[in-house]
Amino acid sequence: MEEKKIISDFLLNILACPICHGDLTLTEDNKYLKCEKCRKLYPIRDGIPIMLVEESLEYEEEK
């Protein structure tokens, strides 16, 4: 069975980081949208991206 994407490609193309206006990518676990410029993660709850800066998390770069 093919896994359904939680966020459509169309939505990913129009969403931008609220801090730097950079592109966002979906994390492998489909739980966050990730901004590589700001190193922020924006949660996705019930299929809805929460694009509030105060709800975002910082992440460490994987080595």
Rosetta blueprint (number, residue, H / E / L):
1 M L
2 E L
3 E L
4 K L
5 K L
6 I L
7 I L
8 S L
9 D H
10 F H
11 L H
12 L H
13 N H
14 I H
15 L L
16 A L
17 C L
18 P L
19 I L
20 C L
21 H L
22 G L
23 D L
24 L L
25 T E
26 L E
27 T L
28 E L
29 D L
30 N L
31 K L
32 Y E
33 L E
34 K E
35 C E
36 E L
37 K L
38 C L
39 R L
40 K E
41 L E
42 Y E
43 P E
44 I E
45 R E
46 D L
47 G L
48 I E
49 P E
50 I L
51 M L
52 L L
53 V H
54 E H
55 E H
56 S L
57 L E
58 E E
59 Y L
60 E L
61 E L
62 E L
63 K L
